[in-house]
């Protein structure tokens, strides 16, 4: 499948780091740059902190209706960035849009980043927020029976892992939205071979980030590689979105197949001609608008099915 014209224009504007790899600090400064896009106004946006075993976890709560309207379904969103880059601000626009279009509260998690905080710090922070939401929904004015998780790339990895933990620890989730997720520690897929250079997400960079995050942990640990979990039955229904020209395509689709084989209700869509990050840049990629609308429909349906 050829690249979409919007993708070709985007890739033509990218400039590589040259001969010397950028430092983590340089990459973080670049990732903090913001496109001048209009951000949707919401009636309630608040920065909060959720107490955790290793300190407070920052979250940003988005509500598309005033708190006086009563409890809303809640979506916990986990940003991408290879467990090394990104944060609450990097997905602020997307979280505002999801809250407004789904009609739910969104909690965006500022989990700890590697290499300062390697695995399992990010998993622990993500779980801390989901557990707090299920245990103390009144604090967030959320419906405890209508909780979902979502994430893109490394955040998709964390969302999948949290869904596994929720099943095993007795917390009911109504859905998991996995957008081009990292699901394995292996890099031996056809998509890694085909799209490792020149398509936005560089294989060498992701290997570097994954090594910083893993920090010597067992690569078969399902909290690192949910694709290697021995049993995926009983998990929350899933939506899996993949990009055509993305090194993560094959492992995301393998996870969707394994979920289906385990009896989990799953809907997967691959968007032709797209690359990694298209979901978060609908102002650049028309397919991003399509994927976002698909995700919104899936989550609205999941929340609507919750008995009242």
Secondary structure, 3 states (H helix, E strand, C coil): CCCCHHHHHHHHCCCCCCCCCCCHHHHHHHHCCCCCCCCCCCCEEEEEEECCCCCCEEEEEEECCCHHHCCEEEEEEECCCCCCCCCCHHHHHHHHHHHHHHCCEEEEEECCCCCCCCCCHHHHHHHHHHHHHHHCHHHHCEEEEEEEEEEECHHHHHHHHHHHHHHHHCCCCCEEEEECCCCCCCCCCHHHHHHCCCCCCCHHHHHHHHHHHHCCCCCCCCCCCHHHCCCCCCCCCEEEEEEEECCCHHHHHHHHHHHHHCCCCEEEEEEEEEECCHHHCCCCCHHHHHHHHHHHHHHHHHHHCCCC
